[in-house]
C-alpha cells in the first residue's frame, strides 16, 4: 500500500499538523514582539518632564548584613566627600535599615574618625582606635566606606582607591589598604623596595 498503512499515515499527519502548529506559533510570537519585517523603527523622543524631587548627591556607607558588607546610599549635599561618608557610617543604620537586618561592628559611643582625599585615588583615614582593637568587619566597614566616598580626585573605581589608615597612638607610616569587590579590606600591593 503506498504511503504505509492507515495507522502509519495517521501518525505522519499528526506530526505534520504539530509542525505546522509550531511554525504558526513561532511566527505569531515573532510578529508580536513589535519588530516589523522591515526591521526596527525609531521609538520616538526620549521621556521628558520634571525630574523626581530628591537629592542629586549621595554617599555610600557600608553596614553589615548576614552575608557580609552591604552598601547603603545616603543623601548628601553637593561637594560631600569622605568625611561625610564616614559621619554617615558612624551614625549607624537608620531604623528602616535595622528592620531589614543591617547592623554595624563599630564600637558604640561617640567617636570621631577623620577622613580626607589627599591625593588622586587616595583617602587618608585617621582612627581613634588601633586596628587590632576593632573587629575585622568594622575595619571592612571603615575602609570600604572611605574608598566609595565621593570627592576623591583621580576618578578611580572604589576598588582602586588606596585608603591609608592612620591608627591612634602608633608611630610610623599608615597601613595602606583597598576595598575589594566583596566589601573586604585587603592590603594594597606595594612596589618592591618600598616597605
N, C-alpha and C positions, 0 to 999 in steps of 0.2 A: 504494500500500500504506500503510495507516495506521501512523503512528509511524515511518516511514522504512524503509530496507532492514534486513535482519537484521544486517548489519555495523554500521549506524548505531545500532541498538537495543542491540547488544552494547557499544559504546563508552559509551552512556548508562548502561547497567547498571554498568559498571566505575566510572564517575565517581560514581554513587550509592553504590556499595559503598565506595569510597575516602572519600567524605564521611561516610558512616555510621561507618566505622572511625576517622576522625579525631575525630568527635564523641564516640565512645566513649572514645578515648584521652584527650581533654581532660577529660571528666567523671571518668574514673578518676584522672587527675593531680590534679584539684581535690579530689576526695574523699580522696586520700591525703595531702593537706597538713595534715590534722589539724583543719581548721576545719569544724565540723558546719554543716548547713543553718540551724540556729538561731542561728548567729553564734559568736563566740569565747567560750570559757568560762574561768573562773579556772584558773590553772595550779597552784595550791597555795601553800603558805607558802614564803617565801624560804629559801635554804640556811642551815643553822645549823651550829654546831660551833666548834671552836677555830680561830683564825686561824693561818696558817702562821707558824712562828717566823722571826724576822728583824728587822732594824732597821725602825723606823717612820719614820725621818727620813733624808733624802738630800740630797746636794749634787750639783750638775752641774758637771763640768769639761769644757771644750771642747778636744779634741785635733784632729789633722789626719788626714784620710782622703784618698785620691787625688783626690776631687772636692770638697774643701773642708773646712770645720769640721764636727766631729762631736761632739755632746754624749754624755758618759758619766756615768751615775749612780753615785755612790759612797755607801756608808753613812756616816752621821754621827750624832753624839749629838744629843739634843734640845737645842734652843737654838743649833745651829750657824748661822753667818752667813757673810758674805762672806769673812772671814779663813780660815775652814775650807775654803771652796771654793777659794780661791787656793792654800792649802797643798797641797790635793789636786792641783791643776794643776801646781804646781812639782815635785811628787813624780814627775811623768811618767806615761806609760801603764804599766799593770800588764803583767806578762808575757803574760797572755791577750789583752789589748788590742793589744799589739805583734804577736802572732801573727795577729791579724785585720787588721793593716796600719795601726794608728793610730800616729802619731808626734807630735812636738812641734817647734815652731820656736823655743822659748825657749832662751836661751843656757844651755850646760851650766855646772854649778857650783852652789854653794850661794848662793842669792840670797834676800834677804828682801823680799817685796812685802807692804806693809801695806794692809789694806782694812777699811773700816768703813761701816756705814749711818749717815749723819749727819743725814739729813732725810727726810721722806716721799718715796719714789720716787727716792732719790739714794744713790749709793755713792761714797765718796772712795777712790781708788786711788793709793797712793804707791809709785812705781817707783824702783829703784836705778839705772836707766838713763835715757837720753834716748830718746824715741820714735824719733828719727831713727837711733839705733843698732840698732834692732830691725827684724827682717823684718816686713813687713806682716801676715803670717799670725800672728806672735807677738802683735802688738797685738790682732788679732781674738780670739785665744785669751784674753788677759787681760781685755779689755773684756766679752766675752760671758760668761765665767765669773763675773765680778763682777756683771753685770746679772741673771744667772739664779740668783744665790745666795739662799738662804732668809734670813729675818730682816730683810728690807728693809721698813721701815714704809711704809704707803700702799697696799698691795695692788695694785700695778701689774703688768702683764704684763712679762716681761723686755724686750720690745721698747720699752717705755715708760719704763724705768728710765734715769735720767741717770747716767752714770759720769763723774766728774770726775777726770781723770788729772793727777797732780802728778808732774813729772819732776825727777829728782835734779839739783840744781845750778842749776835755772832759777828766775829771779825772776819775779814777776807771777802772774797767776791761772792756775788749772788749765785744761786743754783738756777741754771738755765734749763727750762723745760718747754715742751709743746703739749697741746691738747690733741690727741689723736682722734680719728673718725668715730671711735666708740665713746668719747667723752672721758677719756682717761689721761691723766698727766703722765708724760713719759720724758725721760732725759733727752735733751737735744744732742744730736751728734756734734762734736766739736772737731774742727780741723786738727790734724796731727800736730803735736808740738805746742798746743795752746793750753794744756792742762797743767 
